[in-house]
């Protein structure tokens, strides 16, 4: 299992580091830009925007340091970088089946659960690396930009943890989809499609009353970075949903893989 884990991490290390550094640079730039914009101007501008536009930042108060930095944690660039990490790592088992790597690995005395377990652990490690590198950018911004000085470092860390849990769930769902697939492209497509559905459903629930009852179905509904930065805590319901989805999806991926035929 350790050999599989090491090989999986080695194959994705360069991509993981590049994505993490890109996220750190972006979150630092978000914090840096706050010092150059007058708060009153932001508030008047945001209040004049239609609800459909404000929903992109989950209605955060962009005039406040917490709301502005929180918008960086929900920005499409941030989401795209984490989704790329989670989905690519989650689809690793399907790529192994497609290229015959899985058949070669399992020809040795290696249980299928150990193989997919190593892939899931590699997923979490890759996400952790990207999250930590991204958090470093946010920490530097908070520590060096005077206008962000009211944001506690602990709240930034909690927000990063919530982000990690969100994409752990998306990665685990992709791994579950990969356990039914024989090609990496199909697994990546399913993972990306599910992530887009989550994003769209959360957005629609904020602007369309008919879709509002379905908002909690989306994992994005349980990720509110501006609220976490403002309150310094993650609601218990968010803890339960985000962790629960990751654990259940990972368990199902292990179960399905233990019974599937991996020969291409």
C-alpha positions in Angstrom: 0.0 0.0 0.0 2.8 2.4 0.8 4.4 1.7 -2.6 1.1 2.6 -4.4 0.7 5.7 -2.2 4.3 6.8 -3.0 3.9 6.2 -6.7 0.6 8.0 -6.9 1.9 11.1 -5.0 5.0 11.2 -7.1 3.0 11.2 -10.4 0.9 14.2 -9.2 3.5 16.1 -7.2 4.4 18.7 -9.8 0.8 19.4 -10.6 -0.1 19.6 -7.0 2.7 22.1 -6.2 1.9 24.3 -9.2 -1.8 24.4 -8.2 -1.0 25.2 -4.6 1.4 28.0 -5.5 -1.2 29.4 -7.9 -3.8 29.4 -5.2 -1.5 31.0 -2.7 -0.6 33.8 -5.1 -4.2 34.4 -6.0 -5.4 34.6 -2.4 -2.5 37.0 -1.6 -3.5 39.2 -4.5 -7.1 39.2 -3.3 -6.0 40.4 0.1 -3.6 42.9 -1.5 -6.3 44.4 -3.6 -8.5 45.2 -0.6 -6.1 48.0 0.5 -6.5 49.8 -2.8 -10.3 50.1 -2.8 -12.3 52.5 -0.6 -14.8 50.6 1.7 -17.6 53.0 1.3 -17.3 52.8 -2.5 -17.4 49.0 -2.4 -20.5 49.1 -0.1 -22.4 51.4 -2.4 -21.4 49.5 -5.5 -22.4 46.1 -4.0 -25.7 47.4 -2.7 -26.6 48.6 -6.2 -25.9 45.2 -7.8 -28.8 42.9 -8.6 -29.2 39.7 -6.5 -28.1 37.5 -9.4 -24.7 39.1 -9.3 -24.4 39.3 -5.5 -25.1 35.5 -5.4 -21.7 34.8 -7.0 -20.1 35.8 -3.6 -23.0 34.3 -1.6 -24.2 37.8 -0.6 -21.0 38.5 1.3 -20.4 42.1 2.6 -17.5 43.0 0.3 -16.9 46.2 2.3 -15.7 44.2 5.3 -12.3 42.6 5.5 -13.9 39.2 6.2 -16.4 39.5 3.4 -13.8 40.6 0.9 -11.3 37.9 1.8 -14.1 35.3 2.0 -15.1 36.2 -1.6 -11.6 35.1 -2.6 -12.2 31.7 -1.0 -15.4 31.3 -3.1 -14.0 32.9 -6.3 -14.2 30.7 -9.4 -10.4 30.7 -9.7 -10.1 29.3 -6.2 -12.8 26.7 -6.9 -11.3 25.7 -10.2 -7.8 25.1 -8.7 -9.2 23.0 -5.9 -11.6 21.1 -8.2 -8.8 20.3 -10.6 -6.8 18.8 -7.7 -9.7 16.9 -6.3 -11.1 15.5 -9.5 -7.8 14.6 -11.0 -6.8 12.7 -7.9 -10.2 11.1 -7.5 -10.1 9.8 -11.1 -6.7 8.2 -10.6 -8.0 4.7 -10.2 -10.0 4.8 -13.4 -6.8 5.9 -15.3 -4.9 3.0 -13.7 -7.6 0.6 -15.0 -7.5 2.3 -18.5 -3.7 2.0 -18.8 -3.5 -1.5 -17.3 -1.6 -0.3 -14.2 -4.3 -1.6 -11.9 -4.1 -5.1 -13.4 -0.3 -5.1 -13.0 -0.6 -3.9 -9.3 -3.3 -6.4 -8.4 -1.3 -9.3 -10.0 0.8 -9.0 -6.8 -0.4 -9.8 -3.3 -2.2 -6.5 -3.0 -5.8 -6.3 -1.9 -8.1 -4.1 -4.0 -9.1 -2.1 -0.9 -5.5 -1.4 -0.2 -5.0 -0.1 -3.8 -8.0 2.2 -3.7 -7.3 3.1 -0.1 -3.9 4.3 -1.2 -5.5 6.4 -4.0 -7.9 8.0 -1.5 -5.1 8.8 0.9 -3.1 10.4 -1.9 -6.2 12.4 -2.8 -6.4 13.8 0.8 -2.6 14.5 0.9 -2.8 16.4 -2.5 -5.7 18.5 -1.3 -4.0 19.2 1.9 -0.8 20.4 0.1 -2.8 22.8 -2.2 -4.9 24.0 0.7 -1.9 24.7 2.9 -0.1 26.6 0.1 -3.2 28.6 -0.6 -3.6 29.4 3.1 0.0 30.7 3.2 -0.9 33.3 0.7 -4.0 34.3 2.7 -1.9 34.4 5.9 0.7 36.6 4.3 -2.0 39.0 3.1 -3.6 39.2 6.6 -0.3 39.7 8.2 1.0 42.4 5.9 -2.1 44.3 4.8 -3.2 46.7 7.6 -6.8 46.9 6.3 -7.1 43.1 6.8 -5.6 43.2 10.4 -9.0 42.6 12.0 -9.2 39.1 10.4 -8.0 36.5 12.9 -5.4 33.9 11.7 -7.5 31.2 13.3 -10.5 32.2 11.2 -8.4 31.9 8.0 -7.3 28.5 9.1 -10.9 27.4 9.8 -12.0 28.7 6.4 -9.2 26.7 4.7 -10.3 23.6 6.6 -13.8 24.1 5.4 -12.5 24.4 1.8 -10.5 21.3 2.3 -13.5 19.3 3.5 -15.7 20.6 0.7 -13.3 19.3 -2.0 -12.5 16.1 -0.1 -16.2 15.3 -0.6 -16.0 16.2 -4.3 -12.8 14.1 -4.7 -14.4 11.2 -2.9 -17.5 11.4 -5.1 -15.2 11.4 -8.2 -13.4 8.3 -6.8 -16.8 6.6 -6.4 -17.6 7.5 -10.0 -14.2 6.2 -11.1 -15.0 2.9 -9.4 -17.7 2.4 -12.1 -15.6 3.7 -14.9 -12.8 2.1 -17.1 -11.5 5.4 -18.5 -10.0 8.4 -16.7 -11.7 10.9 -19.1 -15.2 9.5 -18.1 -14.4 9.6 -14.4 -13.1 13.2 -14.7 -16.2 14.2 -16.7 -18.5 12.7 -14.1 -16.6 14.4 -11.3 -16.6 17.8 -13.1 -20.3 17.4 -13.9 -21.2 16.8 -10.3 -19.1 19.7 -9.1 -20.8 22.0 -11.7 -24.2 20.8 -10.6 -23.4 21.6 -6.9 -22.3 25.1 -7.9 -25.3 25.8 -10.1 -27.8 24.5 -7.6 -26.3 26.6 -4.8 -26.4 29.6 -7.1 -30.0 29.0 -8.2 -31.1 28.5 -4.6 -29.9 32.0 -3.8 -31.7 33.8 -6.6 -34.8 31.6 -7.4 -37.4 30.9 -4.7 -38.5 27.7 -6.4 -34.9 26.3 -6.2 -34.3 27.5 -2.6 -35.6 24.3 -0.9 -33.1 22.2 -2.9 -30.1 24.3 -1.9 -29.0 22.0 0.9 -28.6 19.1 -1.6 -25.5 21.0 -2.9 -22.3 20.6 -1.0 -21.6 24.3 -1.8 -24.5 25.2 0.4 -22.5 24.1 3.5 -19.5 26.1 2.5 -19.7 29.8 3.5 -16.2 31.2 3.8 -17.3 34.8 4.6 -19.4 33.6 7.5 -16.6 31.4 8.9 -14.2 34.4 8.6 -16.7 36.6 10.3 -17.7 34.3 13.2 -14.5 32.3 13.6 -16.5 29.0 13.6 -17.9 26.4 11.3 -21.5 25.4 12.0 -22.0 21.9 13.3 -24.3 21.1 10.4 -21.6 22.0 8.0 -19.1 19.8 9.8 -21.5 16.8 9.7 -22.5 17.2 6.0 -19.0 17.9 4.6 -17.3 15.1 6.6 -20.2 12.7 6.2 -20.2 13.0 2.4 -16.5 12.4 2.1 -16.6 9.4 4.4 -19.6 7.8 2.9 -18.4 8.3 -0.7 -15.0 7.0 0.1 -16.5 3.9 1.8 -18.7 3.2 -1.2 -15.7 3.6 -3.5 -13.9 1.0 -1.5 -16.9 -1.3 -1.5 -17.5 -1.1 -5.3 -13.8 -1.4 -6.1 -13.5 -4.6 -4.0 -16.1 -6.3 -6.1 -15.3 -5.0 -9.6 -13.4 -6.5 -12.5 -10.4 -4.3 -13.2 -9.2 -6.0 -16.4 -9.6 -3.6 -19.4 
